[in-house]
Amino acid sequence: MTIRTALTRLASLSVSGVTHNYDVDSVPDSLNRVQLPALLVLPITPPTSKIPRTPSEGFQSIAFSSGSRTVTVTITHLLLVAPSEAGRGVRTHLPKVVDLMDTYCAALAADPLLNNTLLEPAQVHVEPGDFTYGHTTYHGCAFRHTWVIQV
């Protein structure tokens, strides 16, 4: 399988309550309210990520001469729920963020190999918070996937 195939399958993950899912080819430069909540497949780490990343993370190639050749990939699936607005506290949107986190985890649990694209079930770090995207800050959650894919 290819990394692109895995990214496309992640973008097609059906999460109830999410209005739009964006693959790497369709990620918009900015979002408007009618596009929210949205999931964006990003083969990069959002600049506002709070999870530390060492230089060795990301694309790691591990191949054994007598075994399968694999690549380890770290991908961000960014959930943006609502803009963070002055005068409206986090409590306004926090319940929806938490509910969508639960719905996302249930959807991934139903297909942890992304339709057999991955060699091992996805390992996911869940990072709720505020994320800046397209000059707007949103309440949401970054799902940081680590995958093992055979190449």
N, C-alpha and C positions, 0 to 999 in steps of 0.2 A: 504494500500500500504506500501511498505518498502522503506527505505532510498536507498538501492541498486537499486531498480527499478527506483526511481527518478534520481539517478546518471546516470544510463544507458540511460534513456530518454534524459537527458541533453546532454550526449555524442553523441546522435544521432540527435541533433539539426542541421539542414542543413543550413549552413551559406555559401552563394555563395562567392567564392574566397578563402576559407580555404581549404588547401590541405589535411590535416589529422585531424581527431577528435579522441582523446584518452580517453577511459573509464579508470576507476581506475585499471582495470586488465591489461591494455595494455600501461600504461604511461611509456615511455622510460626513461632510466637514463640520456640520453643526446640526442640531436637532431643534424641532419646535414641539410645543406641547402635545399636538395630536399624534406625534410619533412615540410618546412615552406611555408606559414604560417600554424600554428598548434593551435588547441584548446586542452587544457589538463584539465580534470576534477580532481580537487584536493580537497579532504575533509579536507584540511589544509590551513592555510594562508601562502602565500609565505613569506620568511624571509625579502624580500625587500619591503613588502607592506607598503604604507604610511598611510593607513586608520587605526587609532588607534582601538584597540580591547580590551574591558574590559574582565576580567576573566569570567563574566557571559555569554558572547556571545559564540556561538558555538552550542553545543547540549543542549537544554533546554527542559525539560519535563514539560508539563502543562496538568494535567488530572483533570477532574471534575467528581465526583461520579455519577451525573445524566446526564452528557452530553458526548459528544464525547471525546475520549482520543487523544491528539495531541502531536506532538513533533515539536519544532522549530529548524531548522538546518541552519547553515551558511556554504556555499560552495563557493569555488573559482573556476571560469572557466577562465583559464589563456590563453590569446591569445598572442602568440609569433610570430612576423612578420619577423624580420630580426636581425642578430647580430649587436650590437653596435660596430662599428669598429673605431679605431683611424684613423684620417685623413678624415673621412666621417662624415659630420655633421648630426644632427637629421633631417634636412630638406630633406635629401635623402629619408627617409622612412616615415616621418610624414604623408604625404598625404595618403599613403596606410593604415596606422594605423587608421586614421580618417575614411576613407571609410569603412574599415572593422568594425569599431565601429558602424557606421550607419547600415550596413548590418546585424550585429549581433542583434541590437535592433529591426530591422524589423522582423527578423526571430523569435525572442522571442515574439514579439507582436502578431504574427500569432498563437502562441501556448503558452500562458502565464501560463497554468496549466500543461504543459508538458504531454499532452495526458491524462488529468484528474488524474494525479498522485498527484497533490497538492490540498489542500483544498482551498487555496486562490492564486491569481496570484502571481508569484514570485516578490519580491521586490529586485531590483538590484542597487548596488552602482557601478558606472563606474570609474575606476582608471587607466587612461593612464599613461605610464611611461616606465622606463627601469627596467627589471626584470632579476635577475640572476637565471639560471636554468642549471644544469649539468656543472658548471664551466664556463659558457658563459653568457654574459649579452646581452639581446635582447630588442629591441624596441617592445612595445606591449601594452596590456591593461588587467587589472584584472577586471573581472566582479564578484563582490561579491554578491551572491544570498542569500536571507533569505527566507526560505520556511516554511510553516506550512503543516505538513503531519499527516493524521489520522493513528493511530496505533491500 
